[in-house]
Amino acid sequence: DAGVIQSPRHEVTEMGQEVTLRCKPISGHDYLFWYRQTMMRGLELLIYFNNNVPIDDSGMPEDRFSAKMPNASFSTLKIQPSEPRDSAVYFCASSFRLWSYEQYFGPGTRLTVT
Amino acid sequence: QKEVEQDPGPLSVPEGAIVSLNCTYSNSAFQYFMWYRQYSRKGPELLMYTYSSGNKEDGRFTAQVDKSSKYISLFIRDSQPSDSATYLCALRATSYDKVIFGPGTSLSVIP
């Protein structure tokens, strides 16, 4: 298996633009997580899915953020409109079980909003 | 007080040194303790995990938990340049609670 795949790896956009981040989890994993990492706040959980259903989105910072998982092999995190404070590295992770020790992270998407 | 704290470093040591990385927390309910290693421009990867108090050893790595002091440590013996990375502690209270990550400590092992 290729592991968790994320695209794009880098995204530079202007304030106000829509940004879509993509994730392909490891095949067979029932749980998918979206995290955000910044120097100030560290690694924060934004939302997680179980069998394509959003379970806990309490970490989503505001309504500008939305996430979907239309099928077991694909998820998106959308920011509309983007703001400079959204600049961060966004990670997708997947696992067999909820909060399994074996939570596999993707390489991340480095987002810069100017 | 933040829920989980780590010295951000950077910590720079010569090759072969013993490294001690530490993490303090405030919530006494935490029972599951993990250490993740994150190389530059990569996602975190699980290095070690322990449940409750005590020590756990895996090769050159030893994880130590002191719940009475709310303090966890990761020791690296005979450190190698390949150990250069950021180390994140991660904690959770029960198997149904989300994982809380520390901010990470940056380590550089100089050849």
Interface residues (C-beta under 8 A of the other chain):
Chain A: V4 R41 G42 L43 E44 L45 Y48 D56 F91 A93 L98 W99 Y101 E102 Q103 Y104 F105 G106 P107 G108
Chain B: Y32 M34 R41 K42 G43 P44 E45 L46 Y49 L88 R92 S95 Y96 D97 K98 V99 F101 G102 P103 G104
